[in-house]
Amino acid sequence: MRANLVRIGNSRGIRIPKKLLEQCHLEREVELEVRRDHLAVLPAARARAGWDEAFRSMAESGDDALLQRGIETSWDRTEWKW
């Protein structure tokens, strides 16, 4: 499929047909990458995507302990409530 570059100020834009947007799961925000001599348009990764599953897996495998011990203060021990 061919598309024309459209002038937008000093930049250029591409009109992407709705069908392609749906197939590629592109919504509001995208990430652009140059791969060799090609432009790749990718769905923007959601911040913290997959963290829930990663934390759950870490807890199940016992890999969720603090890496640095002994940094708590007296406030942490007496005032902090979980």
MIZATI-872166 format. One record per residue: residue number from 1; residue in three letters; y, z, x of N, C-alpha, C, CB in turn. Coordinates in Angstrom, 1 decimal, always signed. Last residue first. Glycine has a CB too. Layout:
BEGIN
PT   resi   resn      nc2      nc3      nc1     cac2     cac3     cac1      cc2      cc3      cc1     cbc2     cbc3     cbc1
PT    NUM    Ala        Y        Z        X        Y        Z        X        Y        Z        X        Y        Z        X
...
REM end
This chain:
BEGIN
PT   resi   resn      nc2      nc3      nc1     cac2     cac3     cac1      cc2      cc3      cc1     cbc2     cbc3     cbc1
PT     82    Trp     -0.6    +57.4     +1.6     -1.2    +56.2     +1.2     -1.3    +56.0     -0.2     -2.6    +56.0     +1.9
PT     81    Lys     +2.3    +58.8     +3.0     +1.3    +58.9     +1.9     +0.7    +57.5     +1.6     +1.9    +59.5     +0.6
PT     80    Trp     +3.8    +60.5     +5.6     +3.3    +59.3     +5.1     +2.2    +59.5     +4.1     +2.8    +58.4     +6.3
PT     79    Glu     +4.3    +63.1     +6.6     +5.1    +62.6     +5.5     +4.5    +61.3     +4.9     +6.4    +62.2     +6.0
PT     78    Thr     +2.5    +63.9     +8.7     +2.9    +64.8     +7.7     +3.6    +64.2     +6.4     +3.8    +65.9     +8.2
PT     77    Arg     +2.0    +61.7    +10.4     +0.9    +62.6    +10.1     +1.3    +63.5     +8.9     +0.6    +63.5    +11.3
PT     76    Asp     +4.4    +60.4    +10.6     +3.2    +59.7    +10.1     +2.2    +60.6     +9.7     +2.7    +58.7    +11.2
PT     75    Trp     +5.9    +62.4    +11.8     +6.3    +62.0    +10.5     +5.1    +61.2     +9.9     +7.5    +61.0    +10.5
PT     74    Ser     +4.8    +62.5    +14.3     +4.6    +63.7    +13.4     +4.9    +63.3    +12.0     +5.4    +64.9    +13.9
PT     73    Thr     +3.4    +59.2    +14.8     +4.4    +60.2    +15.1     +4.1    +61.4    +14.2     +5.9    +59.8    +14.8
PT     72    Glu     +1.0    +57.1    +16.4     +1.6    +57.8    +15.3     +2.5    +58.9    +15.7     +0.5    +58.3    +14.3
PT     71    Ile     -0.3    +56.1    +18.6     +1.1    +55.7    +18.4     +1.8    +56.4    +17.2     +1.3    +54.2    +18.4
PT     70    Gly     -3.0    +56.4    +19.0     -2.1    +57.4    +19.5     -0.7    +57.0    +19.4     -2.4    +57.6    +21.0
PT     69    Arg     -4.3    +53.0    +19.6     -4.4    +54.4    +19.1     -3.3    +55.3    +19.7     -5.8    +55.0    +19.4
PT     68    Gln     -4.4    +49.8    +18.8     -3.7    +50.7    +19.6     -3.7    +52.1    +19.0     -2.2    +50.2    +19.9
PT     67    Leu     -5.9    +48.5    +16.9     -6.1    +48.2    +18.3     -5.5    +49.2    +19.2     -5.6    +46.8    +18.6
PT     66    Leu     -7.5    +49.9    +14.1     -6.3    +49.7    +14.8     -6.6    +49.4    +16.3     -5.4    +51.0    +14.8
PT     65    Ala    -10.2    +48.1    +12.6     -9.7    +49.3    +13.2     -8.4    +48.9    +13.9    -10.7    +49.9    +14.2
PT     64    Asp    -11.7    +46.1    +11.4    -10.4    +46.3    +10.9     -9.8    +47.6    +11.4    -10.4    +46.4     +9.4
PT     63    Asp    -14.4    +45.4    +11.5    -13.5    +44.9    +12.6    -12.0    +45.1    +12.1    -13.7    +43.4    +12.9
PT     62    Gly    -16.5    +45.8     +9.8    -16.0    +46.9    +10.6    -15.0    +46.5    +11.7    -17.2    +47.6    +11.2
PT     61    Ser    -17.2    +43.7     +8.2    -17.9    +43.7     +9.5    -17.4    +44.9    +10.4    -17.6    +42.4    +10.2
PT     60    Glu    -15.6    +44.3     +6.0    -17.0    +44.3     +5.8    -17.8    +44.3     +7.2    -17.5    +43.1     +5.1
PT     59    Ala    -13.1    +43.9     +7.1    -13.4    +45.2     +6.6    -15.0    +45.3     +6.5    -12.8    +45.5     +5.3
PT     58    Met    -13.1    +41.1     +7.6    -13.0    +42.1     +8.7    -13.4    +43.5     +8.3    -11.5    +42.1     +9.2
PT     57    Ser    -13.3    +40.1     +5.0    -14.4    +39.9     +6.0    -14.3    +40.9     +7.2    -14.4    +38.4     +6.5
PT     56    Arg    -10.9    +40.9     +4.0    -12.1    +41.4     +3.4    -13.3    +41.3     +4.3    -12.4    +40.6     +2.1
PT     55    Phe     -9.1    +39.5     +5.7     -9.1    +41.0     +5.7    -10.4    +41.5     +5.1     -7.9    +41.5     +4.9
PT     54    Ala     -9.8    +36.9     +4.9    -10.0    +37.3     +6.3    -10.0    +38.8     +6.4     -8.8    +36.7     +7.1
PT     53    Glu     -9.1    +36.9     +2.2    -10.5    +36.7     +2.6    -10.8    +37.2     +4.0    -10.9    +35.2     +2.4
PT     52    Asp     -6.3    +37.2     +2.4     -7.2    +38.1     +1.6     -8.6    +38.1     +2.1     -7.0    +37.8     +0.1
PT     51    Trp     -5.5    +35.0     +4.0     -5.4    +36.3     +4.6     -6.3    +37.3     +3.8     -4.0    +36.9     +4.6
PT     50    Gly     -5.2    +32.5     +2.8     -6.5    +32.9     +3.4     -6.6    +34.3     +4.0     -6.9    +31.9     +4.4
PT     49    Ala     -1.9    +32.1     +3.6     -3.0    +31.6     +2.9     -4.3    +32.0     +3.6     -2.9    +30.0     +2.8
PT     48    Arg     +0.5    +32.9     +4.7     -0.5    +33.9     +4.5     -1.7    +33.4     +3.7     +0.0    +35.2     +3.9
PT     47    Ala     +2.3    +30.3     +3.2     +2.4    +31.5     +4.1     +1.3    +32.5     +3.7     +3.8    +32.2     +4.0
PT     46    Arg     +0.6    +27.3     +2.7     +1.2    +28.5     +2.1     +1.2    +29.6     +3.1     +0.5    +28.9     +0.8
PT     45    Ala     +1.4    +24.3     +4.3     +0.5    +25.5     +4.2     +1.3    +26.6     +3.6     +0.0    +25.9     +5.6
PT     44    Ala     +2.3    +21.4     +2.7     +2.7    +22.5     +3.5     +1.8    +23.7     +3.2     +4.2    +22.9     +3.0
PT     43    Pro     +0.3    +18.5     +3.1     +0.7    +19.6     +2.2     +1.2    +20.7     +3.1     -0.4    +20.0     +1.2
PT     42    Leu     +1.6    +16.0     +5.3     +0.5    +16.9     +4.9     +1.1    +18.0     +3.9     -0.1    +17.7     +6.1
PT     41    Val     +1.9    +12.9     +6.7     +2.5    +13.8     +5.7     +1.4    +14.7     +5.1     +3.2    +12.9     +4.6
PT     40    Ala     +2.2    +11.5     +9.9     +1.2    +12.2     +8.9     +2.1    +13.1     +8.0     +0.1    +13.0     +9.7
PT     39    Leu     +2.8     +8.6    +11.5     +3.5     +9.7    +10.8     +2.5    +10.2     +9.8     +4.8     +9.3    +10.1
PT     38    His     +1.6     +7.4    +14.6     +1.5     +7.5    +13.2     +2.3     +8.7    +12.7     +0.1     +7.5    +12.6
PT     37    Asp     +1.0     +7.2    +17.3     +2.1     +6.4    +16.8     +2.2     +6.4    +15.3     +2.1     +5.0    +17.4
PT     36    Arg     -0.1    +10.4    +17.6     +0.0     +9.1    +18.4     +1.2     +8.4    +17.9     -1.3     +8.3    +18.2
PT     35    Arg     +1.3    +11.7    +14.9     -0.1    +11.7    +15.6     -0.2    +10.3    +16.2     -1.2    +11.9    +14.5
PT     34    Val     +3.7    +13.8    +13.9     +3.5    +12.6    +14.6     +2.1    +12.6    +15.3     +4.7    +12.2    +15.6
PT     33    Glu     +4.0    +15.4    +10.8     +3.5    +15.4    +12.1     +3.4    +14.0    +12.7     +2.1    +16.1    +12.2
PT     32    Leu     +5.5    +17.4     +8.3     +5.4    +16.1     +8.9     +5.0    +16.2    +10.3     +6.8    +15.4     +8.9
PT     31    Glu     +4.6    +19.0     +5.3     +4.7    +19.1     +6.8     +4.6    +17.7     +7.3     +3.7    +20.1     +7.4
PT     30    Val     +6.4    +19.6     +2.2     +5.3    +18.9     +3.1     +5.6    +19.2     +4.5     +5.3    +17.4     +2.8
PT     29    Glu     +6.9    +20.9     -1.0     +7.2    +20.9     +0.4     +6.0    +20.3     +1.2     +7.4    +22.4     +0.9
PT     28    Arg     +6.1    +20.2     -3.6     +7.5    +20.3     -3.3     +7.7    +20.2     -1.8     +8.1    +21.6     -3.8
PT     27    Glu     +3.2    +18.5     -3.2     +4.0    +19.0     -4.3     +5.5    +19.1     -3.8     +3.6    +20.5     -4.7
PT     26    Leu     +0.2    +16.8     -2.8     +1.6    +17.0     -2.3     +2.4    +17.4     -3.4     +2.2    +15.7     -1.6
PT     25    His     -2.5    +16.0     -3.0     -2.1    +17.4     -3.3     -0.7    +17.7     -2.7     -3.1    +18.4     -2.9
PT     24    Cys     -3.3    +13.5     -2.7     -3.1    +14.2     -1.5     -2.6    +15.6     -1.7     -2.1    +13.5     -0.6
PT     23    Gln     -3.4    +12.6     -5.4     -4.6    +12.5     -4.6     -4.5    +13.3     -3.3     -4.8    +11.0     -4.2
PT     22    Glu     -0.7    +13.0     -6.1     -1.8    +13.8     -6.8     -3.0    +13.8     -5.9     -2.1    +13.2     -8.2
PT     21    Leu     +0.6    +11.1     -4.6     +1.0    +12.5     -4.5     -0.1    +13.4     -5.0     +2.3    +12.8     -5.2
PT     20    Leu     -0.6     +8.7     -5.5     -0.8     +9.2     -4.1     -0.5    +10.7     -3.9     +0.0     +8.3     -3.1
PT     19    Lys     +0.5     +8.7     -8.1     -1.0     +8.7     -7.9     -1.3     +9.2     -6.5     -1.5     +7.3     -8.1
PT     18    Lys     +3.3     +8.5     -7.7     +2.7     +9.7     -8.2     +1.2     +9.8     -8.0     +3.0     +9.8     -9.7
PT     17    Pro     +4.3     +7.0     -4.5     +3.8     +6.9     -5.9     +3.1     +8.2     -6.4     +2.9     +5.7     -6.1
PT     16    Ile     +7.1     +7.9     -2.7     +5.6     +8.0     -2.7     +5.1     +7.9     -4.2     +5.1     +9.2     -2.0
PT     15    Arg     +9.6     +6.5     -1.0     +9.2     +6.8     -2.4     +7.7     +6.7     -2.4     +9.8     +5.8     -3.4
PT     14    Ile    +11.0     +7.7     +1.9    +10.0     +6.9     +1.3     +9.7     +7.4     -0.1     +8.7     +6.9     +2.3
PT     13    Gly    +14.1     +7.6     +3.7    +13.2     +8.2     +2.9    +12.1     +7.2     +2.4    +13.8     +8.9     +1.7
PT     12    Arg    +16.1     +8.2     +6.6    +15.4     +7.3     +5.7    +14.4     +8.1     +4.9    +14.7     +6.1     +6.6
PT     11    Ser    +19.5     +9.3     +7.5    +18.0     +9.3     +7.5    +17.4     +8.2     +6.7    +17.5    +10.7     +7.1
PT     10    Asn    +22.1     +9.4     +7.1    +21.7     +8.9     +8.4    +20.2     +8.8     +8.5    +22.3     +9.7     +9.6
PT      9    Gly    +21.8     +8.9     +3.7    +22.7     +9.3     +4.8    +22.3     +8.6     +6.1    +22.7    +10.8     +4.9
PT      8    Ile    +19.1     +7.3     +3.3    +19.6     +8.6     +2.7    +20.5     +9.2     +3.8    +18.4     +9.6     +2.3
PT      7    Arg    +17.6     +4.2     +2.6    +18.6     +4.9     +3.3    +19.1     +6.2     +2.6    +19.8     +4.0     +3.6
PT      6    Val    +14.1     +3.9     +2.4    +15.4     +3.9     +1.7    +16.4     +4.7     +2.5    +15.1     +4.6     +0.3
PT      5    Leu    +11.5     +1.7     +3.2    +12.3     +2.9     +3.7    +13.7     +2.8     +2.9    +12.5     +2.9     +5.2
PT      4    Asn     +9.0     +0.7     +0.9    +10.2     +0.4     +1.6    +10.9     +1.7     +2.1    +11.2     -0.4     +0.8
PT      3    Ala     +5.5     +0.4     +1.3     +6.6     +1.0     +0.7     +7.8     +0.7     +1.6     +6.4     +2.6     +0.6
PT      2    Arg     +2.2     -0.8     +0.6     +3.4     -0.9     +1.3     +4.5     -0.2     +0.6     +3.8     -2.3     +1.6
PT      1    Met     -1.2     +0.0     +0.8     +0.0     +0.0     +0.0     +1.2     +0.0     +0.9     +0.0     +1.2     -1.0
REM end
